[in-house]
């Protein structure tokens, strides 16, 4: 089996390594890939999206796995183009991927199908946003399009809201787009992952990520500073409620709206006093949750994804260890406002944990930083205590100039 994994970060490295470990022993290829990913996978020799498609056809790829969300909505859409040339794709077509690409589309979908979520108003201008907020704080502001996990601001007061609105409507930090002014929900968050195959689904191992930069959930929003994953993270009763009120209605809604779906679907949930509510959908695996979840997966992920992409639901092919997994992210200086590249990374040889490279490059001087989030240090254990102690201890061995790391991952909100 030949599998092409699309993306270049720590999430894609976790997918690549898990797919490569499948009993069916697939050949793994990657685009655009990274130096770390290409220690396991073969880099696809293509300069652009068109070249990627031609390479997959010429090399008779059996399965394309979408890791990075942008390719799902780029141009005609990755899954759409794969379908046109007869390559099964584990990832939804462009029209269905609007669940992630457009916050407004997702909110309308949720409301239309009666799926629990916060109230919201869509606006197109700065003044409309101020009017929609109506002086009620805290408030949540969400840029409508893709923003690499940085297009959401939880604003406790008018000053923070006005600063984010300037970034969206005046500085155009995320490009052109509308904005959602959304109800502020309270409660712990949880990430639920579904593997969707048409009208069937499998709920995978739940996780919890940490979006704020600093300890205590302080500082700016990021793409994620760490995660904890375990089947024990949610009680059977809670998972049943989530399935009955959110996951199953979502799958039914996709079918009712004529939105085909084969791939991972991420449900970002808030466990409010009124029950679980959807904060957002992602049409791929979460990051950094993927780096925490994949080490717990057992079975044949490659065959599972190939079957699903062909419309054959085969949940018996995979399962999850009952232990715990903790992921600590090391970010570069200036992140998330900016990133720093070229800083030499030390301590990797002494690290006795799984290491996924989110933004690095291999040079004659060794591994150096090459992005905002640099490394994911991941450890497992039979207990939460063991997993988090090991993850933090091993992460502390790795360093580079300006390194930023939270010390409360898997301690806070547990």
N, C-alpha and C positions, 0 to 999 in steps of 0.2 A: 504494500500500500504506500502510495506517495501522498504526503500531506503538505500543503503550503499554509503556513501560519502568517497572518498579515498583522504587522505591528513591530515595535522596536523597544518596548519598555520592560520593566520587571514583570508585569502581568504576562506579557508574551513569553518571557523566558520561563516562567512557571508553567505555562501551558505547554510550551515546547518540551520541557523536561518530563512532564507528566505523560504527554502523548508518546514521547520516545520510549518511555518505560513500559508501554503497553505490551502485553504478551504477544500480540500479532507482529511486533517488531517492525513498525513502519519506518520508511525513510522520511525525514523531516526536512523541509526547506523553509526559508524565511525571507520575507520582504517587508520593509527595507532591512529589517534585522539590526543587530548590533554586534560589536566584537564579542560580547559575552554570550549572546544567543548563538552565534556562529561557532562556538566551541562544541555545541550539540547539533545544530542544524547547518545545512548548506545554504549560503546566501544565494538568493535568486539574482541572476545577472540581468537586471532590467533597470532602465533609467527612469521610467515613469509608469503610470497606471496602465497605459496601452501596452507598454512593453511587458508588464507583469502578466496581463491577460494572454498575450501571445506566447510567453514563456510557458505558462501553465498548459496551454493547448499543445504546444510543440513537445513538451515533456510528459504529456499524458498524466497529469495530476489527477488523483482519485478523489481528493477532498480538499476544499479550501476552508480554513477556520478563521473567522473574523475575530481579531483581538482588539484592534484599535477602532473606535467608533467612527472616526472621520471617513473611513473608506466606505462605510455602509451608505453614506449619503453623498459621497463625492461623485460628481458627474452623474452617470446613469445609475450608480450604486453598485457595490461589489457583488452582492448576491444576484442582482438583476443581470449583470454582465456574465456571471458564472452560468446562470440558467440559460442564457442565449447560446453558450458554447457547450452546454451539456456537462458542466462540472458541478457536482453536488457541493453546496456551500452551507456550512454551519454558521448561520447568521442570517437575519431577516432581510427582505428586500427593502428598497428605499422608502416605499410608501408606509411600511410598517415601522421602520426605524425612525419615523417622525415622532414616535413616543419619546425618544430621547432628544432628537434634533430640535424639537419645538416644545418648549414648556407649555405654551398655550394650547397646542394640539393635545398634549397629554392631559392637561387639566380638563379640557372639554370632553375627552374620552372618559375620564374618571367620573365626571358629573353625569354624562349621558347614560352610563351603565350603573349608576348608583353605588360606586365603589367609594368607601370612606376616604375623605381627603379634606384639607382645609379650604376655606373660601378664598376667592381670588378675584382680582380685576386686572384686565389686560389694558395697557396704556402704550401710547406711541410717542409721547413727549414728556419733557421734564415737568411742565406745569400740571399735566394730567396725573402724573405720578404723585406729586405733592397733594393734589386734591383727593386722590384715591386713598392715600395714607390717612388723611383727615386728622392729623395730630395724634394718632393712636400708636403708641410705641410700647414694647418692641414690635417691629414689623419685619417681614421677610421680602426681599427684593430679588427677583430672578430674571436674568437676561434670557430672552426667548430661545436663542440658538446655542450651538455647542461652544463651550468656553473652557475646555480641558479641566473641568471641575472647579473653576474659579469664578464662574458667573453668578454666584449666589452670595448675598450679603444678609446676615442677620443683624439688623440695626437697632440698637437699644435706645437711640435718641435721634433728634432731628439732624444734628451735625453729621453723624455717621451716615444717615440716609442721604443727605444732600451731597456728601462726598462721593458715594457710590453712584448716585444719579448723574453727577458730573462726568464720572468715568464712562458711563453708558451713553449718555445723550450728547455730551459736549466733546469729550476726548475720544469717543468712539473706540474705547479700549478693546471691545470684542467685535467691532465691525458694526454694520447696520443691523438693526433689529428692534423688536418691541420688548416690553418688560411686563412681568407679572408682579403685582403688589399682592402679597399673599398673607393670609392669617398666620399669626405666630402660634405654633403649637408647642405644648410642653410635654416632657416625658423623655425617657431614654430612647435612643434610636437603635434600630436593628436592621441588618441587611439580609434579605431573603433572596435566594437565587433559584430560579426555575429553569429547567431544561425543557423547552417547549417543542413539541412535534405536532403541528396542526392542532387537533382538538385534545391532545393528550399532554400530560406534563409530569415532571418529577421534581419535587422540592429537594434541593441539595442542602449541604451543610450551612447553617446560618452563621453570620459573622457580625461584628460591630467594628466600625472604623472610627477614627479620631481625626476630625477635619481641621480643628484649630491648630495653629502653629505651636503654641506653648502649653506647658503644664497647666492644669486647671481649666482647660478649654478656653484659654485666653488667646488674644492676638488674632491676626487675620485668618480668614478661611484659606485652606490649601486644597490640593488634590488628595490629601490624606497623609497623615503623619504616622500611621500604624493601624493595626487591626488585631482582633482576637476572634478565633473561630472555634466552634465545637458544636456537636449535636446536642450537648447539654446546655447550650446558651439560652435556649428557649424550651419551656416545658411542653409536654405533649398537648396540654390543653390550649396553650397559646398558639402552637403551630396549627392546631385544628381550627382555631378561630381565624387565623391568618389565611389558611387555605379556603375556608368556607366564605369569608367576606371579601377577600382580596384576590388571591391567586386564581381560583376557579372562575369568579366573575370576569377577571381580566381575559382569561383564555376564551370564555364564551363571548366576550365583547369583541375580541379580535375576529372570531368566526362570524359574528353577526355583522360586523362592519366590512367584511370581505378583505381583511388584512392578513395575508398568509404569514405564518411565523414558524421557522425552524431554527433554533439556536438558544443561547443563554438569554434570560431576561432577569434583570436585577430589579428588585423592589426595595427602594429605600423607605423605611417605615418609621413613624414615631409612635411609641406606645403611650398614647395619651390616656388621661383618666376616663375618657369615653370609649377607649378601645383603640386598636391599631388603625392608623391612618397613613395613606400613601403620601410621601413627600415628593418622590420622583421615581421615574423609570429610567433604567439604562439598558440599551439593547445589546449588551455584551456582559462579560464578567466584570465585577468591580475591581478597582485598583486603589488601595493595596490589599483588599480582601482576597483577591485571587491568590496572592503570594502566601496568605495564611491558610486558605482552604485546600489548595492543590496538594500539599504534603500529606493531608489526611485522606485523600482519595485512594481507594483500592479498586482493582479490576482493570478493565480494558477501555480506557477513555477513547482511544482512537477508533475502535470498532463501534462504540456507543455513538460517537459524533457522526461517523460515516452512515450508520443505520438511520439516525435521526435526519440527516441531511437528505437521505433518500426517501424519507417519509415512513420509515420503519421504527416504531418506538420499542426500545430494548432496555428497559430500566434494570433488568437483571445483570447487566454487564458491569455496573459500577456500584460501589458502596462507599461508606466513610468510616474511618476509625472513630471510636467513641471517645478518644482523648481530646486534648486541647492543643491549639497552635497559636502562637503569638508572633506578630510581625512588628519590628521596630524600623522606622524609616530614618535614614540619615540624609538630611537636605543640605544643599550648598549655601554659602554665604549669600545673603540678600533675598533668599526665597521667602515668600512667594512673589514679591514685587519684581524681583529679577533673579538671575541665576549666575553662577560663576563657574568657569571652565578652566581646566588645566592644573588644578590643585592635586598634588600627588597623594594618593590614598595609602595609608600604612595600616598594618595590623591584620590584613586579610589572611595571611598565612597562619596566624595564631587563632583565628576565629573557628570555633568548633560548632558551627550552626550552618543552616542553609543560607546561602547568599544569592539574592537575585539583584541583577544590575538594572537600575531604573534609568540612570543617566551617567554612563561612564565611557571611557575610551581607553584602549590598550596602546601604550607607547613604549619607546625604548626605556623610559624611566619607570615603567610599570603602569598600573591602572591609575587613571586620573579622572577627575570630575568632568562631566560633560552635560550638565543640565541642572534643573532645580532639585528634584528628588533624585538622589544619587544611588543609594543602596537600600535594599530591604533585607534585614537580618531576621531570620525566622527559626524558631525552635518549637519543638513539640514535647508534650509530657502527658502522663496519665492523669495528672491533676493540673488545675489552673495555676496553682502555686509553683509547681515545677516548671511549667512551660514559660511563665512570665519571668521567673528568676533567671532561667537559662538565657532567654532571649535578651534581656537587659544586660546580663553579665557579658555575653558574647558581643553585643553591639558596642559595649564600652571599650572593647579591644581595638576597634576600628576608628581611624581618625583621619582628618584632613583639615587644612586651614579653613576656618569659618564654619565648621560642621555644626549643624543644628539637629537636636534629637530630643524628643519628649521622654521624660523619665517616668510618666504615669500611664503609659500604654498598658492596658489589661488590668490596671489597678483602679482607675477612675471609672465610674458608671457601671461597676460590676455588682 
